[in-house]
């Protein structure tokens, strides 16, 4: 957990240092224009690739295939978009690199290798007789006839 704290301290310091360095080389207005231009380009790229990932996920579902790969691809594109929205050169660079399909595929596979999935034990479908069936009895209680129907009762 200490690495998260380190990341929240180091990342802004790195971004500030890059702003100062780039601003010193090209000036304030070109630096701001570059940040805004990269954000606009990244937004367009995320939108186009995100739409493609969404369509691929829908296609996989319609064909009865496992949609986890297009879903993970879409999540990586979303993460790239978030990185591109954070003002800064380093986060923009990481976001742009993550939008490269080959790099994104490798990142998703690397992350997937660290994820462990487990499934809950299978249960019998609802309404079947098995050892888990609970028998019970009920008693119908009639309400006060002088009250209007509540909508929950049959009248």
C-alpha positions as CSV (number, residue, x, y, z in Angstrom):
1,X,0.0,0.0,0.0
2,X,3.0,2.3,0.5
3,X,3.6,2.2,-3.3
4,X,0.2,3.9,-3.8
5,X,1.3,6.7,-1.6
6,X,4.6,6.9,-3.4
7,X,2.8,7.0,-6.7
8,X,0.5,9.9,-5.6
9,X,3.6,11.8,-4.5
10,X,5.9,11.0,-7.4
11,X,3.5,11.4,-10.3
12,X,2.5,15.0,-9.7
13,X,6.2,15.9,-9.1
14,X,7.1,14.2,-12.4
15,X,4.3,16.0,-14.2
16,X,5.4,19.4,-12.7
17,X,9.0,18.8,-13.7
18,X,8.0,17.9,-17.2
19,X,5.7,21.0,-17.4
20,X,8.7,23.2,-16.4
21,X,11.1,21.5,-18.7
22,X,8.8,21.6,-21.8
23,X,7.6,25.1,-20.9
24,X,11.2,26.2,-20.7
25,X,12.0,24.7,-24.1
26,X,8.9,25.8,-26.1
27,X,7.2,28.4,-24.0
28,X,4.0,28.6,-22.0
29,X,1.3,28.9,-24.7
30,X,2.8,26.2,-26.9
31,X,3.0,23.9,-23.9
32,X,-0.7,24.5,-23.0
33,X,-1.7,24.0,-26.6
34,X,0.3,20.8,-26.7
35,X,-1.5,19.5,-23.6
36,X,-4.9,20.5,-25.0
37,X,-4.1,19.0,-28.4
38,X,-3.0,15.7,-27.0
39,X,-6.1,15.5,-24.8
40,X,-8.4,16.2,-27.9
41,X,-6.5,13.7,-30.0
42,X,-6.6,11.1,-27.2
43,X,-10.3,11.7,-26.7
44,X,-10.9,11.0,-30.4
45,X,-8.7,7.9,-30.3
46,X,-10.4,6.6,-27.2
47,X,-13.8,7.2,-28.7
48,X,-13.0,5.4,-32.0
49,X,-11.2,2.4,-30.3
50,X,-13.8,2.2,-27.5
51,X,-16.6,2.0,-30.1
52,X,-14.7,-0.8,-31.9
53,X,-14.2,-2.7,-28.6
54,X,-17.9,-2.2,-27.7
55,X,-19.0,-3.6,-31.1
56,X,-16.6,-6.6,-30.7
57,X,-18.1,-7.3,-27.3
58,X,-21.6,-7.2,-28.7
59,X,-20.5,-9.5,-31.6
60,X,-19.0,-12.0,-29.2
61,X,-22.2,-12.0,-27.1
62,X,-24.4,-12.5,-30.2
63,X,-22.2,-15.4,-31.4
64,X,-22.1,-17.0,-28.0
65,X,-18.4,-16.4,-27.5
66,X,-16.7,-15.4,-24.3
67,X,-16.8,-11.6,-24.2
68,X,-14.0,-11.2,-21.6
69,X,-11.3,-10.3,-24.1
70,X,-13.2,-7.4,-25.8
71,X,-14.4,-6.4,-22.3
72,X,-10.8,-6.3,-21.0
73,X,-9.8,-4.4,-24.2
74,X,-12.5,-1.8,-23.5
75,X,-11.5,-1.5,-19.9
76,X,-7.9,-0.8,-21.0
77,X,-9.1,1.8,-23.5
78,X,-11.1,3.4,-20.7
79,X,-8.0,3.5,-18.5
80,X,-6.1,5.1,-21.3
81,X,-8.8,7.7,-21.6
82,X,-8.7,8.5,-17.9
83,X,-4.9,8.9,-18.2
84,X,-5.3,11.2,-21.2
85,X,-7.8,13.4,-19.3
86,X,-5.3,13.9,-16.4
87,X,-3.2,17.0,-17.4
88,X,0.4,16.1,-17.9
89,X,2.9,14.8,-20.3
90,X,3.8,11.5,-18.6
91,X,0.2,10.4,-18.1
92,X,-0.6,11.4,-21.7
93,X,2.3,9.4,-22.9
94,X,1.2,6.3,-20.9
95,X,-2.3,6.8,-22.2
96,X,-1.2,7.1,-25.8
97,X,1.0,4.0,-25.5
98,X,-1.9,2.1,-24.0
99,X,-4.0,2.9,-27.0
100,X,-1.6,1.0,-29.3
101,X,-3.5,-2.3,-29.8
102,X,-0.3,-4.5,-29.5
103,X,0.8,-2.8,-26.3
104,X,-2.8,-2.9,-24.9
105,X,-3.0,-6.6,-25.7
106,X,0.2,-7.3,-23.9
107,X,-0.9,-5.2,-20.9
108,X,-4.2,-7.0,-20.7
109,X,-2.5,-10.4,-20.9
110,X,0.0,-9.4,-18.2
111,X,-2.7,-8.3,-15.9
112,X,-4.9,-11.3,-16.7
113,X,-2.0,-13.6,-15.7
114,X,-2.1,-12.0,-12.2
115,X,-5.9,-12.4,-11.8
116,X,-7.3,-15.5,-10.2
117,X,-10.9,-16.3,-11.0
118,X,-13.1,-18.6,-8.9
119,X,-16.6,-19.7,-9.5
120,X,-19.2,-20.4,-6.9
121,X,-20.4,-23.9,-6.4
122,X,-23.2,-24.9,-8.8
123,X,-26.7,-25.0,-7.4
124,X,-29.7,-26.7,-8.7
125,X,-32.0,-24.6,-10.9
126,X,-34.9,-22.9,-9.2
127,X,-37.9,-25.2,-8.9
128,X,-36.1,-28.5,-9.0
129,X,-36.4,-31.1,-6.2
130,X,-33.0,-31.6,-4.5
131,X,-31.6,-31.8,-1.0
132,X,-31.7,-28.0,-0.8
133,X,-35.5,-27.8,-1.1
134,X,-37.2,-26.1,1.8
135,X,-40.8,-27.2,2.5
136,X,-43.1,-24.8,4.2
137,X,-46.7,-24.0,4.9
138,X,-48.6,-20.8,4.7
139,X,-51.8,-19.3,6.0
140,X,-53.8,-16.7,4.1
141,X,-54.6,-13.8,6.3
142,X,-57.5,-11.6,5.3
143,X,-57.2,-7.9,5.9
144,X,-59.7,-5.5,7.4
145,X,-62.5,-5.2,4.8
146,X,-63.3,-1.6,5.8
147,X,-59.8,-0.5,4.5
148,X,-59.1,0.2,0.8
149,X,-57.1,-2.4,-1.0
150,X,-53.3,-1.9,-0.7
151,X,-52.4,-3.2,-4.1
152,X,-50.6,-6.1,-2.5
153,X,-53.7,-8.1,-1.9
154,X,-56.2,-9.9,-4.3
155,X,-59.7,-8.4,-4.3
